Amino acid sequence: TYEQAEKACNVEGKTLCDATEWAFACEGRKTWPYPHGLERKAGACNVDRPEAARSDLRSVKAADLPARLARLDGRTSSGARPRCSSPFSVGDTTGNVAEWVHDPDSRAAGLPRSVAGGHFGLGEATCRTKAPRVARGYRDHRVGFRCCSRARDGKPRRRLLPSGVRLSQSRKLL
């Protein structure tokens, strides 16, 4: 869940990535829609994998859960697809798993959260893919998270755009 991801990052002395810093890490300075460029490159990222038929995992016995999840799981090892890296060498931002991000523009059920990037299954998976209305307590084998921390030089994050400028949050590419 968002709350579990947030706590895991806090234990490491970090935070969940902010939606804008996550998008910038994926797009790079040229604001590419894909981490590797302007067009989707077949096989570059772990996307468009057909998913096994899902069933309600809540009714599965605890002893059977690992085997059931293994059949559903389409992830690859993080970094296994080097062509799926952003200009900043941030890997797996599109595909593999969608990621929880802190998103002040989304107040779904009172929490500033969204899921960004898209997962291994069929569908849109770009640096601009964002699902802002995710229910409280939502969890899924296709959703993960990454933590962010201060820059290594110890300086606070800089705003790259004036505070009045807002980037489009549309799921469609312009």
N, C-alpha and C positions, 0 to 999 in steps of 0.2 A: 504494500500500500504506500501511498505518498508519505504518510506519517512514519512508517517503518524505514523508508529510504532516507527521510530527513534525519531520523535518529541515528542511522548507521553512519551518515556523513558527519554528524556532530561528534560521534565517538572518535572519529579520525581527526577532529579539529578542523573540519571543512564544512561546506554547505552544499545543498543541492544546487546545481548550476541554475543560474537565472536564464529565462527563456531567450533574452537578447544575447547574452554572452555565449549560450549554447549555439544559437544560430550563427553568430559571427565565427565561432570556432569551426563550424561545419562549412560555411560559405567562403570564408577567407575575405580578404580586402576587396576582391573583385565581385563579391556577392553572387557567386555561382549557385545555381539551384541544386546542384549535386556536388558532393565533396571533391569530385574528380573533374569537374568542368561544367560546361553549358548543356551537354546532352547526356542522357543516361547511357552508360556503357554496359552492354550485356556481360554478365559474369563479374563485373568489378566489385559489386557489393552483394551481400547475402540477402537477396530479395527474390520475390516471385516464385518461391518454393511452394508447391502444392501442399496444403495442410491435410493431415489425417482427419477423419471424421471425429468431431468433438462430442463428448457427452458431458453431462453434469458431473464434474469431479467431486462435488460434495457428497455424492452417494457412493463413492468408491471406498472400499475398505482401506485403512491405513497401510496395511501390508502390500496391497496391490497398487498403491499410488505411484511409487517410483517407476514401475514398468509401464503404467499408463502414460505418465508424463514423458517417458523416453520415446514413446511412439509419436507423441504430439510435437516433440521438441525438434525444431529445425535450425537451432543456433549452430554456429561454428565457433571455434576458439577465437577469442578476441585477438585481432591483429593477423588472422589467418589469410585475409585478403588485402594485401598491401596496396592494391589499386583503389581501395575504398578509403583512402586517407585524404584529409583536407589539405589545403595549402600550408596549414600549420602543423601537419603530420598528426592530426587527431583522427584516429581510426574508428570505423564502425558507427558513425553517427547516423547513417541511413542503412536500414536493414539490421539483421541480427535481432535486436530487440528495440522496441520503442522505449523512450526514456522519460522518466518523471523529470519535470523542470519546475522551478519556482516561477510563477507567471502572474505578476501583479495585475495584468489586464484581464485575467480570468478569475472570477469570484465564484466558481462552481461550489455550491453548498458551503459558502463562506470561507473556503480556502483558496489562496492564490496558486493554483496548480494547473498544469497541463501535461500531456504526454506528447513528446516531440520525436520526429525522425522516421517513424514507421518501423515495421518489424520484418521478419524473414518471409512472411506469407505473401499472398497475392495482394496487390494494391499499391497505392501511392507511397513512396518512401523517398522524400526529398529533404533538403535542409529546411524547407519551409512548411513541411507537413506538421500540423499541430492539432491535437484534439483537446480543445479547451474545456469541454463540459464532461469531465470524468467524475463519476459518482464517488462519494466518500467511501473509503474502505475497498475500492476497486483493486483487484489483483488478478494477474493473468500471467501465464507462462511466457507470453510474448512481450512483457513489460519489465524493464530493469531500470537502472539509474547509474549516473556517474556523479562523482563529487568534484567540486571545484574548490580551489584555495587561492590565496593571495598570490600575486606574481612572485617569482623567485627573488626579485630584487627587493622585496619587502614593501614596495610602494603600493598605495591603494590603487584600485582599478580606475582607469581613466575613462571618461565618457568620450566616445569617438564622434558622437553627433550631439548637437545642442539639445538640451533637455526638452525643448518644445517639438522636436522632430520625432515622428512616430513611423516606424516601418510597417508596411502592410502585414496584417496577420492572416490574410486570405490563404486558404488551402490551395487555390488555383494559382498556377504560374502566370505572371503578367507578361 
